[in-house]
Amino acid sequence: MSTPAKGRWTPALLTALIAAGTILSLSMGLRQSLGLFMEPMARAGAVSVATFGFAMALQNLAWGIGQPFMGAICDRFGGRLVVAVAAVLYGAGLALMAMGGTLGFYLGGGLLIGLAVAATSHGVLVGIVSRLASPAIRATAVSILAAAGSLGTFAVAPATQGMIERWTWQGALAGLALLAALMTGMALLFRRPPAEAPGAAPRPDARRAIASALSSRPFVVATLAFFACGFQLIFIATHLPNFIALCGLPPSVGATALALIGLCNALGTLVAGYLCQRWGNEPVLALIYLLRTLAIALFFTLPVSVESTLIFAAAMGFLWLSVVPPVSGMINGLFGPANFGTLFGVMFLSHQIGAFLGAWLGGLSYQMSGSYATGWLALIAVGMVAAALQFWGGGPRAERLPAP
């Protein structure tokens, strides 16, 4: 039986999905592996824990500020040039980190990588795929992209730990810079959808789209709650390896935990996409925030062991990128795909402000007290507020649009 045209998986869509999945996998895998460098760099005296935490905080702030602009450029001109240039910035940032020095660490690991991730992550790549996919298959395509992109951490984190152990942290960063270069070639596969394509969208208008979004209650509530997502996840990605090292576990456990997060990400995003089609986007978002916070509370209160760390990593991985299907479904459902990059960027800025504070305050609290206890308690408090806000503040059910 032939597939209806409105639900067709065209060659252009499949090519873009493969390219975007590879780029997202590399970008997220590289970024989420940077926490593995904190302990060896601090031990070598290259940077302090507070300096490392602030650099990661700066990276997330640069990512958040750059995301609306990268998204708007991609909406208007396509993703090929944006992603290709970002891949070069990514490699340059990793190279500056390898050279050492506080200024180079802030510039490379903070500013350059932050801007590079803004152009090689969900805000740009989901927009590219959304514009090529028809509404009938758009949610499925986005879920597949998010699932594929999460596998990068599963492969890159253990490889990074292996390079650190076999070489040095400088050599490992140089190796990651070579991996970043692979994204440039994949960016050349992107094409803009033709005007008559099923997924073609009206001409982007960033200013009008932002004004419309800021008058939408579901969008504003989701944007505010998204702060907690960044606050929780970046604290964990940045400080979990050092935290479990302080608890007496070997560095390999931290790498395994990050890899497990990446593996479980794939299943979590697919399940979230399915649930969004059945329950709607806002309830799924609220449930994710609640379950994530409960997992953090249990890990903090129970004794830290290899088993508890890996169970926690699996739970967090399942819930890590599962926010992508409901968030992208909400934006596409309310406003369509034409200005997706811009609107995701506006929402994501809130996420990255939270990420900035999560990475920075985590390092600062450790530096001042020698413990991460304050940071873990803050994750629990912020997460509960976000879950409550999303549960009861997202607007009446009539405002929810069905998943595409």
N, C-alpha and C positions, 0 to 999 in steps of 0.2 A: 504493500500500500504506500502510495507516495505521500510525502510530508507536505502539508499545506505551506504555501509560500510564506505566510505570515510567521510560521514557526521554523523556517529553514535554517539549518546550520551551514551558512555559506562558506566557501573557501577563504574569503577575506576575514570572516569572523574566527574561523578555526586557526588561521595563521596568527591573527592578533592575539588570540587566547594563549597560544603556545609561547609567543614572544613575551607577552605581558606576564604570564606565569613564571617564565624563566627569570625575567628581570626582577619581579617582585620577590621571588625566592632568593635570589642573590642579595638584593638590597636588604631585605629583612634578616636574612641569615648573617650577613656581615655586621649589621648594626647591633643585633641582639647578642653577638659574640664578643662585643667590646668589653663587657663586664669581666670577662676572663682575664683581661690585662691588668685589672686593678691591683690584685695581690702581687704579681711579679714586679710590676712597675713601682709599687710602694716599697716592696722589699729591697729593690735596687736603689731606692732613693731618687728615682726619676721624677716622681710626683707624689704628693701626699694624697690620702684618701679624700680629703676635702677638695683638693684641686681637681682630682679625677671626677668627683661628683659634680663639681661646678661646671667642668667642661662638658659632661654629658647633659647637664641642665641647659647649658648654652646651646648645645646641639639641638635639643628638643624645642627650645624657644625659636631658634633659626628655622627649624622645620615648620613650626606652627605659623610663624609670620610669613614665610615664603610660600606656604601651601596655597593660599588663595590666589596669589599672583601666578604661580606655576600652573594652577588649575585653569585660570582665566586665559593664559597664553595657549595652553593646550586646547581649550574649548574653541578658541578663535583660529588657531593656525595648525592644529594637529600635534601629535606627540613625538614625531620622529626627532626633530631637532632638540626639543626640550630634554628628552631622555638621553640622547647622545651626549650633549654637553654636560648633563648631570653626572653621567658615568665618569667623565674625565675629572670633574670636581671630586667625586668620591675617591678615585685613586690618588689624587693630589692630597686630599685630606689625610688619608691613611699614611702616605709617605711622610707628611709633616709630623704626624704622631711618632713615626719610627725614628725621626731625627732627634726627638727629645726636646726638652725645654718647655717651660710653662707657656710662653707666648705661642710657640708652634703647636702645643697641645690644644690651647684655646682656639687658635685659628683653624688648625686642621681638623682635630677631632670634634671641635665645637661648631664653628661657623660653616666651613666648607662641606663637611659631611651632613650637617643639618639641612643646608640648601639642596644638596644632592639627593637626600632621602625624600625631600618634598616633591621632587620630580620623578622619583622611581618607586613610589609607594601607591597606596590605594587611591588617593585623591585624583591622580592623573590616570593611572592604569585602569581603574574601574570605569572612569569616564570614557576612555577609548573603547573598551569592550561594550559598554552600555549603548554607545551611539551606533555600533555595528549590529547589535542584537535587536531583534523585534521584541515588542512587549511580551509576547507569548513565551519566550525563552530567556528573557533578560535576567530574571532572578536566578535561574539555573546557571547561566553563564557566569554571573558574578560569584555565586557560591563556589563554582569550580575554580575560578581564578583565585579566590581567597584561600581555598584549600590547597591548591598547587603552590601558592606563594608561601604558605606556612612550612613547607617541607624543607626550605633552605636552611632553617635553623637546625633541623635534624641532621643534616649533612655537614654544615659549616662549623657548628660549635665543637664537635669532637675533632674535626680536622684542625681547627684553630688550636685546641688544647694540645694536640699532637705536635704541631709546629712549635709551640712554645716550649714543650718539653725536649724536643729533638734539637731545635735550633736555639734561638733566644727570642725574647718578646719583640725585638727590633726586626728579626728575620721573619717572624710570624706576620707582623704588620705589612712587611713588603710582599709576602705571599698573598695576603688579602687584597692588596692593591692590584695585583695581577688578576685576581678573580673579578674585581670591579670592572676591569677593562672589557670583560666579556659582554657586559651590558650594552656597550656601544654598538657591537655588531647586531645584537638582537633588535635594537631600536630601528634599524634600517628596514625591518619587515613591516612596520606600521604603515597603513594607508588610511586616508580619510574616506568615509562612506560616500558613494555617489549620491547625488540629489534624489534619485529615484529609488534608492535602496529602502527596504522595509524599515531599517533602523535609522534612517536619516532624520535629522532633527532640524527645527527652525534655527535661524541665525542667532548665535549667542548674544545676549545683552546683559552684561554682568551687573551693571548698576540697577536695572529694573528687577533683575532676579534677586539681588540681595535685599532690596526694599520689600519685595513680595515675601521673601522668606522671613524677614524680621517681624512681619505682621502675622505670621502663622504661629499659633500657640504650640502645636506639636513640635515644630522646628526649634522654637526658642527653648522649650523644656528639655528636649533632647540635647541641645547645645550646652545648656547648663550642666546637665547630668554627665555629659561627656568629659567634663573636668576630672571626675573621679576615675574614669577609665585610664587616662594618662597618668594621674597621680599614683595609682596602684601599680600599673604594669611597668612603668619605667623605674620605679623604686625597686621592684623585684628584678628586672633585667640588669640593672646597674649594680645592686648591692647583694643579691642573693649569693653569688659565688664567694664574696668576702665574708658574709654572715655565716655560711656553713663552714668556712675555713676557721672562723673564730670558735665554732662549736666543736672543732677537732676533726672534722671530716677532710679527706684528701681532696686536692683540686679536681681530680677526675670526676668526683661526684657532682661538682658544679657544672662541668661540661656535659655530663650525662643528663642532668636536670634540664639544662637549656635545650639539649637535643630532644628530650622527651616532650618538652613544651611544644617544639616544632612539629613532632609527629602527631601528637594529640590535637593540635590545631586543625589539621586537615579534617578529621572526623567532626570536630566541634562546629566548624563553619558549615559543613554540609547539613548537619542536624539542625543548626540554627536557621538555615535557608528553608528547610522543610517546615519547621515550626512557624516561621513567619507567614508562610502561605496558608496555614491552618488557623493561626491565632491572631495574626496581625503583628505589626512591627513593634509598637510600643510595649505590649505585654512581654514580648520576648526580651527586649532590652532590659526591662525592669528585673526579670527573672535572672538574667545574666549577672547584673550588678549584685543581686542578693546572694546568689550561689557563690560568686567570686569572693565576696566579703566573708561569707561563712567559712570558706576554705582557708582564707587568710587567718581568721580568728582561731580555727582549730590548729593550724600549723604553729601559730605563735604560742598557744597555751600548752601544747603537748611537747614532750621531750624531743629534741632534734636528733634524728638518726638517719642512716642511709635510707631506710625503708620509708620513714615519714617524709623525707625530702623528696623522694621519687614519686610517692603518692601525691604529694602537694603539687609537684611539677606536672604530673599527668592531669590533675584536676584543673590547674591554672591553664595548661595548654588547651584543654577542651573548651575553656571559656575565654581564651586570649583574644583571638581574632573573630570569635563568633559574633562580635558586634557589627562586623562589616555587612553581612546580609540585611539585618534590620535597618541599619543606618542608610545604606545605599537604597534599599527598597523604599524607605520613607521619602528620601529626596526625589527619586525617580517617580514615585507614585504621586507626590504632591506637585512637582514642578517639571517633570520630564527630564530627559537626558541632555538637553541642549546646553545647560549651564551647570552640569553636575560638578565639574572640577572646581568652579568658583564657589558653589554652595557647600560642597564638602569641605573646601578649604576654610570657609567661614566657621563651620561647625568644628573643624579640626583644630582651629586656633585655640578654642577652649580646652580641648584635649591636651594640647601641647603646653599651655600655661600650667595645667596640672602636672604634666610630665616634668617641666622645668622645676617646679617646687618639689616633686617627689624625688628627683635625682639629687637636687642641691640640699634640701633639708635632711635627706637621709645621710649624706656625707657629713653635714654640719652637726647633726645630732650625735653621730658616732665620734666625731672629732672632739666634741665638748664633753661627752659623758663616757666614752669608751664602750657604748652599748647602742644597739639598734632598737631598743624597746620603745622609745618615743615614736620612732618612725612606724613601727608595726601598729601601734595603737592609733596613730593618725590614719593609716590605711583603713582600719576598721570603721572609724567614725565617718570618714568621708564617703566610704562605700555605702554605709547605711543611709546616709542622707540622699545619695544619688538614687538608690533603689526606691526610697519613699517618694522622692520627687517624680520619678518616672512612672511609678504605680498610680499616684493620685493626681499628678499635675499635667498629664499628657493630653487632657481634653476628653470630652465625651466620645463614646464609641463611634458616633456618627461622623466624627472628623477623620477617622481612620479610613484610608483608602485600601482596597484589596491589593494584595501583592501582584505585581505584573505577571 
